Amino acid sequence: MTHNPAADPGRDPRLAHGWLHTARFLTTAPQLEHLPALEVPEIAFVGRSNAGKSTAINTLTQQKRLAFASKTPGRTQAINLFSLGKQGVTDAVLADLPGYGYAAVPREAKLRWQRVMGNYLLTRPNLAAVVLLVDPRLGLTELDETLLEAIRPRVEQGLKFLLLLTKADKLTRTEANKALAIAKLQSAGGEARLFSALKKQGLDEVATLLWRWSHEPAATADGTDNDEPDAVD
């Protein structure tokens, strides 16, 4: 089946945004065994508490309350799945994993969820891509690096990976360029992008990337996005 480039969400951000806007709640799973077996591509969003994960998901889907930010960071301890696809047909799924690393959460709970997330990232059969959200003012934490090391083998085997630097509007142009350069070196062979929900920075790039990863996994191996630097406003 041939694609009409003029109507390709992988190249037209407007169509990719329209696809993301179809996101709807599918299910919540407090344990891995409660996750439904799915055959469509799944894209997981992970990150430290307060990295801006819920805000990023809501901004990308243009929905104010799709992903909930807990009033007490680190307390949300379930994997939430959201269906994507027009006319009610699911062609991909977003997985919102619990934030990690918040100091107020008991150590036992932290360890339990590190195991759950680690098992999910290593064993989920339909996992197609991972988006790791990081506040560039803090850089990669020890937990971020642990997660990166855990999924590196899967990335080498073809799992798509995006290191998303959130809250980029808090950085100067020089700081943003430096943070992006460092992130590209840390991305385990994946992608790195600057992102600001407030300024809508990186929105088009990330939307088209997510669509391509869900629909044209082979095309991203030498995709044009891979070598294009972020534009810093």
C-alpha positions as CSV (number, residue, x, y, z in Angstrom):
1,M,0.0,0.0,0.0
2,T,1.5,3.3,-1.1
3,H,1.2,6.5,1.0
4,N,0.2,9.8,-0.3
5,P,3.0,12.1,1.2
6,A,0.5,15.0,1.3
7,A,-1.7,13.0,3.6
8,D,1.0,11.2,5.6
9,P,0.9,11.8,9.4
10,G,4.5,10.8,9.6
11,R,5.3,13.9,7.6
12,D,2.4,16.2,8.3
13,P,2.3,17.3,11.9
14,R,-1.4,18.3,11.7
15,L,-2.4,14.8,10.8
16,A,-0.2,13.3,13.6
17,H,-1.7,15.7,16.1
18,G,-5.2,14.7,14.9
19,W,-4.3,11.0,15.5
20,L,-2.9,11.8,19.0
21,H,-6.0,13.7,19.9
22,T,-8.0,10.5,19.6
23,A,-6.4,9.2,22.8
24,R,-8.9,7.7,25.2
25,F,-8.6,5.8,28.5
26,L,-8.3,2.1,28.0
27,T,-7.5,0.6,31.4
28,T,-5.4,0.9,34.5
29,A,-3.2,-1.9,35.9
30,P,-1.7,-2.0,39.4
31,Q,0.4,-5.0,38.4
32,L,1.8,-6.4,35.1
33,E,-0.5,-9.4,35.1
34,H,-3.5,-7.0,34.9
35,L,-2.3,-5.5,31.6
36,P,-4.3,-6.7,28.6
37,A,-2.5,-8.7,26.0
38,L,-2.4,-6.4,22.9
39,E,-1.0,-6.8,19.4
40,V,-0.9,-3.1,18.5
41,P,2.3,-1.0,19.1
42,E,2.7,0.4,22.6
43,I,4.6,3.5,23.5
44,A,5.6,3.9,27.1
45,F,6.1,7.3,28.8
46,V,8.5,7.0,31.8
47,G,10.3,9.5,34.0
48,R,11.1,10.9,37.4
49,S,8.3,12.4,39.4
50,N,8.0,16.1,38.5
51,A,9.7,15.6,35.1
52,G,6.5,16.8,33.5
53,K,5.2,13.5,32.2
54,S,1.5,14.1,32.6
55,T,1.8,17.6,31.2
56,A,3.6,16.2,28.1
57,I,1.0,13.5,27.5
58,N,-1.9,16.0,27.9
59,T,-0.2,18.5,25.6
60,L,0.6,16.0,22.9
61,T,-3.0,14.6,23.0
62,Q,-4.5,18.1,23.3
63,Q,-6.5,16.9,26.3
64,K,-6.3,18.7,29.6
65,R,-7.0,15.8,31.9
66,L,-6.2,12.6,30.1
67,A,-3.1,11.9,32.2
68,F,-3.5,12.9,35.9
69,A,-0.7,14.5,37.8
70,S,-1.0,13.3,41.4
71,K,-1.2,16.1,44.0
72,T,1.4,14.0,45.9
73,P,4.2,13.2,43.4
74,G,5.2,9.6,43.3
75,R,1.9,8.3,44.7
76,T,0.4,7.3,41.4
77,Q,1.3,3.6,41.3
78,A,-0.4,2.0,38.3
79,I,0.2,1.7,34.6
80,N,-2.4,3.6,32.7
81,L,-3.1,2.7,29.1
82,F,-4.7,5.0,26.5
83,S,-6.0,3.8,23.1
84,L,-5.1,5.7,19.9
85,G,-6.9,5.5,16.6
86,K,-9.6,7.1,14.6
87,Q,-13.3,6.0,14.5
88,G,-12.8,4.0,17.7
89,V,-10.3,1.5,16.1
90,T,-7.2,1.1,18.2
91,D,-4.0,1.1,16.1
92,A,-1.6,2.0,19.0
93,V,-1.5,2.5,22.7
94,L,0.2,5.0,25.0
95,A,1.3,3.6,28.4
96,D,1.7,6.1,31.2
97,L,4.1,4.6,33.8
98,P,4.3,5.8,37.4
99,G,6.8,8.6,38.2
100,Y,9.7,7.4,40.2
101,G,12.3,8.8,42.5
102,Y,10.2,11.0,44.8
103,A,11.7,11.2,48.3
104,A,8.4,11.0,50.2
105,V,7.5,7.6,48.9
106,P,8.5,4.7,51.2
107,R,11.6,2.8,50.1
108,E,9.7,-0.5,49.8
109,A,7.2,1.1,47.4
110,K,10.0,2.6,45.4
111,L,11.7,-0.8,45.0
112,R,8.5,-2.5,44.2
113,W,7.7,-0.1,41.4
114,Q,11.2,-0.2,40.1
115,R,10.8,-3.9,39.7
116,V,7.4,-3.6,38.1
117,M,8.6,-1.0,35.6
118,G,11.8,-2.9,34.9
119,N,9.8,-6.0,34.1
120,Y,7.4,-4.1,32.0
121,L,10.2,-2.5,29.9
122,L,12.0,-5.7,29.5
123,T,9.1,-8.2,28.9
124,R,6.1,-6.3,27.4
125,P,5.8,-8.1,24.0
126,N,4.2,-5.3,22.0
127,L,6.3,-2.5,23.4
128,A,7.4,-0.5,20.3
129,A,9.0,2.6,21.9
130,V,10.0,4.3,25.2
131,V,9.9,8.0,25.9
132,L,12.0,8.9,28.9
133,L,11.2,12.4,30.2
134,V,14.0,14.3,31.9
135,D,14.1,17.8,33.3
136,P,17.3,19.1,31.6
137,R,18.1,21.4,34.6
138,L,18.6,18.3,36.7
139,G,20.0,16.0,34.0
140,L,19.8,12.2,34.1
141,T,19.4,10.9,37.7
142,E,20.8,7.6,38.9
143,L,17.4,6.0,38.4
144,D,17.2,7.4,34.8
145,E,20.6,5.9,34.0
146,T,19.5,2.6,35.6
147,L,16.4,2.5,33.4
148,L,18.5,3.4,30.3
149,E,21.0,0.6,31.0
150,A,18.1,-1.9,31.5
151,I,16.5,-1.2,28.1
152,R,19.7,-0.6,26.1
153,P,19.7,-4.3,24.8
154,R,16.1,-3.9,23.5
155,V,17.0,-0.5,21.9
156,E,19.9,-2.3,20.2
157,Q,17.4,-4.9,19.0
158,G,15.1,-2.3,17.5
159,L,13.1,-0.7,20.3
160,K,12.6,3.0,19.6
161,F,13.8,5.4,22.2
162,L,13.3,9.1,22.8
163,L,15.0,11.1,25.5
164,L,12.6,14.1,25.9
165,L,14.0,17.1,27.6
166,T,11.0,18.8,29.2
167,K,10.5,22.3,30.4
168,A,12.9,23.6,27.7
169,D,11.4,27.1,28.1
170,K,13.3,27.3,31.4
171,L,16.6,27.2,29.6
172,T,18.5,29.9,27.7
173,R,19.4,29.1,24.1
174,T,22.9,28.2,25.0
175,E,21.8,26.0,27.9
176,A,19.2,24.3,25.6
177,N,21.8,23.5,22.9
178,K,24.2,22.1,25.5
179,A,21.6,20.0,27.1
180,L,20.5,18.6,23.8
181,A,24.0,17.8,22.7
182,I,24.6,15.9,26.0
183,A,21.2,14.1,25.7
184,K,22.1,12.9,22.2
185,L,25.2,11.2,23.7
186,Q,23.2,9.7,26.5
187,S,20.3,8.4,24.4
188,A,21.6,4.9,24.0
189,G,21.4,5.1,20.2
190,G,17.9,6.6,20.3
191,E,16.6,10.1,19.7
192,A,16.8,13.3,21.8
193,R,14.4,16.3,21.6
194,L,13.8,19.5,23.4
195,F,10.2,19.9,24.6
196,S,8.1,22.7,26.2
197,A,4.4,22.3,26.8
198,L,4.2,26.0,27.7
199,K,5.9,27.2,24.4
200,K,4.7,24.3,22.3
201,Q,8.3,23.6,21.5
202,G,9.1,20.2,19.9
203,L,5.4,19.4,19.6
204,D,5.3,18.8,15.9
205,E,8.5,16.7,15.9
206,V,7.4,14.5,18.7
207,A,3.9,14.0,17.3
208,T,5.2,12.9,13.9
209,L,7.9,10.7,15.5
210,L,5.3,8.9,17.6
211,W,3.1,8.3,14.6
212,R,5.9,6.9,12.6
213,W,7.1,4.6,15.4
214,S,3.5,3.2,15.6
215,H,2.9,2.8,11.9
216,E,6.2,2.7,10.1
217,P,8.7,1.2,12.4
218,A,11.1,0.2,9.6
219,A,11.1,3.7,8.1
220,T,12.6,5.3,11.2
221,A,15.9,3.5,10.9
222,D,17.2,6.1,8.4
223,G,14.4,8.7,8.8
224,T,15.1,12.3,8.1
225,D,14.2,13.3,11.7
226,N,17.2,11.4,13.0
227,D,19.7,13.9,11.8
228,E,17.8,17.1,12.1
229,P,18.7,19.3,15.1
230,D,16.0,20.8,17.2
231,A,15.2,24.4,16.5
232,V,15.7,26.4,19.7
233,D,13.6,29.5,20.0
